[in-house]
Amino acid sequence: MEARPNKSEELFLSLGYNRFYDLFDEIMMDDFWAKEDCYRFGKVSSIFAVYAELLAYEPFKHVLEALKTQRPPMESEIGGPLFKFVRNILAHFPVFETWDEVWVSKELVNWQREGLTIDRFLKKYTGHDEVKYRFWEADKKRMTYMSISFPEKYGDNKIYLKDMIEEKDGVKFSLIMMRQILNTQVESVGENA
């Protein structure tokens, strides 16, 4: 069996992790949220894209499977399919300039053909109960409570991303969860992380 990571994976993971951590550090700063909407949107779109690409690394499939039994309900679904869903909306519909503008509908999602990843996600999770979370920011000594909502229906209606995940607290929570998942593949955290 081939050792993991191989040379190509190591190169990609190094670049991807470095970019993720750089974006993470910037987005988690309080002053980031005072910047222009379109600037924030670009950085948030980038970090979701980097995370989704990193999840292609085979060991993350095992991490997400383990989350299904070892963590609270829906954590695996949030850390995998939901974050990929957000990334896919941002990547496949690059027509929005801010988080609050982003929306999809069944007609828009299926403009090419039905059954692709965004459509499958919405069919599976529409009507699912809201999931409540909290996260602690130790450096700020602040606990934040937030929730992730799923659309009540999926049809001609517009489904706004902001109604599923609030921009500031929702994104910060998402990044914390992403980092926890990514850190499962880091042998030691040091100057290179």
C-alpha positions in Angstrom: 0.0 0.0 0.0 1.2 3.5 -0.9 2.3 5.7 2.0 0.2 8.8 2.6 0.7 11.5 1.6 2.7 10.8 -1.5 4.9 13.6 -3.1 2.1 15.1 -5.2 -0.4 15.1 -2.3 2.2 16.6 0.0 2.8 19.5 -2.4 -1.0 20.1 -2.8 -1.7 19.7 0.9 1.1 22.1 1.9 -0.2 24.8 -0.5 -3.8 24.2 0.5 -3.2 24.2 4.2 -1.1 27.3 4.1 -3.7 29.2 2.1 -6.5 27.9 4.4 -4.7 29.0 7.6 -3.8 32.4 6.1 -7.5 33.0 5.2 -8.7 31.6 8.5 -6.5 34.0 10.5 -7.7 37.0 8.5 -11.4 36.1 8.5 -11.4 35.4 12.3 -10.2 38.9 13.1 -12.8 41.3 14.3 -11.7 44.1 11.9 -12.3 41.7 8.9 -16.0 42.1 9.4 -15.8 45.9 9.1 -14.3 45.6 5.6 -16.4 46.0 2.4 -19.0 43.3 1.7 -17.5 42.3 -1.6 -14.0 42.0 -0.1 -15.3 39.8 2.6 -17.3 37.8 0.1 -14.2 37.1 -2.0 -12.2 35.9 1.0 -15.0 33.7 2.3 -15.6 32.2 -1.2 -11.8 31.4 -1.4 -11.7 29.6 1.9 -14.7 27.5 1.1 -13.1 26.6 -2.2 -9.8 25.7 -0.6 -11.5 23.6 2.1 -13.6 21.7 -0.5 -10.5 20.9 -2.6 -8.6 19.7 0.5 -11.5 17.3 1.3 -10.7 15.5 -1.9 -7.7 14.0 0.0 -8.7 10.4 0.7 -8.2 10.3 4.5 -10.9 13.0 5.0 -13.5 10.6 3.8 -12.7 8.5 6.9 -12.7 11.5 9.2 -16.2 12.5 8.0 -17.4 8.9 8.5 -16.0 8.8 12.0 -17.8 12.1 12.8 -21.1 10.4 12.2 -20.6 8.1 15.2 -18.2 10.1 17.4 -19.7 13.6 17.3 -23.0 15.3 17.9 -25.8 14.7 15.3 -25.3 16.3 11.9 -21.7 17.4 12.5 -20.5 15.1 9.7 -23.2 16.4 7.3 -22.3 20.0 8.2 -18.5 19.4 7.9 -18.8 17.6 4.5 -21.9 18.0 2.4 -23.1 21.4 3.7 -19.8 23.1 3.3 -19.4 21.6 -0.2 -22.9 22.8 -1.0 -21.9 26.3 -0.1 -18.7 26.1 -2.1 -20.5 24.7 -5.1 -23.1 27.6 -5.0 -20.3 30.1 -4.8 -18.2 28.4 -7.5 -21.0 27.6 -10.0 -23.0 30.8 -9.6 -20.3 33.5 -9.6 -22.9 36.2 -10.3 -23.2 37.5 -6.7 -21.1 40.1 -5.0 -22.0 39.7 -1.4 -23.1 36.9 1.0 -26.6 38.3 1.5 -27.3 38.4 -2.3 -26.6 34.7 -2.9 -29.7 32.6 -3.7 -30.6 29.5 -5.6 -33.9 28.0 -6.7 -34.7 24.6 -8.3 -34.9 26.2 -11.7 -31.5 27.9 -11.3 -29.8 24.9 -9.8 -31.0 22.6 -12.6 -30.3 25.0 -15.5 -28.0 22.4 -17.1 -29.5 19.3 -15.8 -31.2 17.8 -12.7 -29.4 15.7 -10.2 -26.1 17.4 -9.8 -24.6 18.0 -6.3 -26.5 21.2 -5.3 -29.8 19.7 -6.4 -29.1 16.4 -4.5 -28.2 18.3 -1.4 -31.3 20.4 -1.4 -33.5 17.4 -2.1 -32.0 15.5 0.8 -31.9 18.3 3.4 -35.0 20.4 2.6 -37.2 20.4 5.6 -34.5 19.1 8.0 -34.6 20.6 11.5 -32.5 23.6 12.3 -29.2 22.7 14.0 -27.9 24.9 16.8 -24.3 25.3 17.7 -22.1 27.4 19.9 -18.4 28.2 19.6 -15.8 29.7 21.9 -13.2 32.2 20.8 -10.6 31.8 23.5 -8.6 34.9 22.5 -11.7 37.1 22.7 -13.2 35.2 25.7 -16.4 35.1 23.8 -19.1 32.4 23.3 -21.3 32.7 20.2 -24.5 30.9 19.6 -25.7 30.4 16.1 -27.8 28.0 14.0 -27.8 26.4 10.6 -31.2 26.3 8.9 -32.3 24.2 6.0 -34.9 25.4 3.5 -38.5 24.5 4.2 -39.2 23.9 0.6 -37.3 23.5 -2.6 -39.0 24.6 -5.8 -39.6 28.0 -7.5 -38.8 29.8 -4.2 -35.5 31.6 -3.8 -33.3 30.0 -1.1 -31.0 32.6 0.3 -27.6 31.4 1.7 -27.9 34.0 4.5 -31.1 32.3 5.7 -29.2 29.0 6.0 -25.9 30.3 7.4 -25.5 33.9 8.8 -22.5 35.6 7.3 -20.4 36.6 10.3 -21.2 34.0 13.0 -22.1 31.3 10.5 -18.9 31.7 8.6 -16.8 31.9 11.7 -18.4 28.7 13.0 -17.9 27.0 9.6 -14.2 27.9 9.6 -13.7 26.6 13.1 -15.3 23.3 12.2 -13.3 23.2 8.9 -10.1 23.8 10.8 -10.9 21.0 13.3 -11.5 18.5 10.4 -8.3 19.6 8.6 -6.2 19.4 11.7 -7.0 15.7 12.0 -4.4 15.2 9.2 -1.7 17.4 10.8 1.0 15.4 12.6 2.2 18.4 14.7 1.2 22.0 14.8 4.3 24.2 14.7 5.7 27.0 12.7 4.7 25.4 9.4 1.0 25.2 10.3 
